Amino acid sequence: MMKIDEITRQSLLYDFYGALLTDRQREVMELYHEENLSLAEIAAEMEISRQGVHDALKKAEKALDGYEQKLGLVDKFQQTSRSIQEIDRRIDDIIGGPEVTGKLAGELKEIKSIIDDIDN
């Protein structure tokens, strides 16, 4: 059984690299991760063995991990998201301070709205 963090990671990897998988791998990943079907249910739907589903799933997950090792897009995305959240938090702290007024507060609010647009 996969841990929640691993499920989240596989979902992110799929979001970034899923188009690079074969049609069969994509279908197995979608049925397993998005539809939450069991291996047996997927096997019945795809008319293949449970072992065939397991093998296709593991091969797809291995491919996704390989793409991430080579390209690192998910790690870069997560790092960027954490940085944006930290910048946003710091701007909130500065705007809430008594020494920030007028033009500086307005500029910080504009920067914050840009960050909010990125984050959404």
N, C-alpha and C positions, 0 to 999 in steps of 0.2 A: 504494500500500500504506500502511495506517495504522500509525503508530508505536504502541508498547505504551501510552504515556501517553494517546494519543488513544483507543485501544480501551477503556482503563479508564474514561476520562471518558465515552465514549458509553454504556458499561454503567451507570455511575452515573446519567447523565441518564435512561436508559431505566428504571432502577429507580424513580426519583423521578417521572417524568412519562409513562411508557409508557402508562398508562391513558388519557391524553389523546389518544393517536394513534388514527387510524382502524384498523379491524380489519386491513385490508390492510397498512398501515404496520407494525403490530405483528408481523404474520406475517413480513414481509420482515426486520424487525430481528431477530426471534428466530432465523430460519433462518440469517441471515448471522452474527450475533454469538454466539449461543448454540450453534447446531448446527455452526457453521464451514463452512457450505456455500458453494460458489462462486456467483457470479452466474448462471453457466450452469446449475448444478444447481438453483438456486431457480427459474430461468425454466422449466426442464423440469417441476419439481414443480407450479408454479402455472399452467403452460400459458400463459405470456406471454413476450414477447421479453426477451432479456438487457438491452436498453436500458430496457425497462419496469421491470425489477427495479432497475437502476441509478438510474433517476429516482425510483422509490418510496423507495429507500434514502436518497438525498440529500435528498428532500423531508422524510422522517421525521427525519433528523439535523438539518436546518435548523429544523424545528418544535421539536425538543428543545432546541436552542441558544436559540431564541426564548423558550421557557418559562423557561429558566435566566436569561436576561438580564432578564426581567421579575420573576421570583420569587426567584432567587438561593439556592434551597434546597440545592443541591449544595455551593456555596461555603461556606454557613453550616455545613453538616454537616461538611465537611472542616476548617474552622476550629475547630469545637467538638471534633472528634476530636483535633486537634493539641493543643488546650488541655488536654483531659483527660489525654492522655499526658504532658504536661509536669507537670501537677499530680501525677499518679501517681508520676512519677520523683522529684519533689521530696519527696514524702511518704516514699518509700523511703529517700532520703538522710537525712532527718531521723530516721526510726525507727532507722536503722542507726548513728546518732551516739551517742557515750557519754553525752551530757548529757540524753538523753530516756529517762525511766523512768516507771514507775507509770501514773498516770491519763492523762497526756498521750500516752504511747505507746499506751494502750488506745483513746483517742479517735481518734488518727491511724489506727490499724488499722481502726476502725469506718468512718471516712471513706474509707479505701482500699477497703473492701469495697463501699461504696456506688458508688464510681467503677468498680470491677470489674463490678458489676451493670450499670451504664450502658454500659460498653465491650463487654459481651457481648450 
